[in-house]
Amino acid sequence: MLKYGFAIGLLVSLLLAAGTAQAGVKAYQVTGPVLEVTDSTIVVQKGTDRWEIGRDASTKVTGDLKAGAKVTVEYRMTATSVDVKAEGAAKKSKAK
């Protein structure tokens, strides 16, 4: 029984730490009419630009989200991968 209590405590701690880390990431927003809505994206028109923003089951939506509705979407930028280039390639490009 003690093992389960420890595992649950560890899981709760990890979830709280993940939430705190996300809270430190700067939030941005975009406002405009919705062009498209799917289970995984919301497409918003911002001036002449088309903004495609990912979403999932945890995305909080208030109101009737559908094409044509004017919305304000709050989002955060999170890296999904980082590719570090070799130092030699950077020096060669500066020399040219």
QUIZIMO-V559657 format. One record per pair of residues at least 12 apart in sequence whose C-alpha atoms are under 7 Angstrom apart, sorted by sequence separation. I is the first residue (numbers start at 0). GAP is how many residues later the second one is. D is the distance in whole Angstrom. If there is no record, write none. Layout:
BEGIN
i=(I;I)
gap=(GAP;GAP)
d=(D;D)
END
This chain:
BEGIN
i=(31;32;40;41;31;40;31;39;40;30;39;39;38;36;36;35;33;34;33;34;33;32;33;32;33;32;33;31;32;31;30;31;30;29;30;28;29;28;29;28;27;28;26;27;26;27;26;25;24)
gap=(12;12;12;12;13;13;14;14;14;15;15;16;17;29;30;31;32;32;33;33;34;35;35;36;36;37;37;38;38;39;40;40;41;42;42;43;43;44;44;45;46;46;47;47;48;48;49;50;51)
d=(6;6;6;6;5;4;6;6;5;7;5;6;7;6;7;5;7;5;5;6;5;5;6;5;6;4;7;5;6;6;6;7;4;6;6;7;5;5;7;4;6;6;7;5;6;6;5;6;7)
END
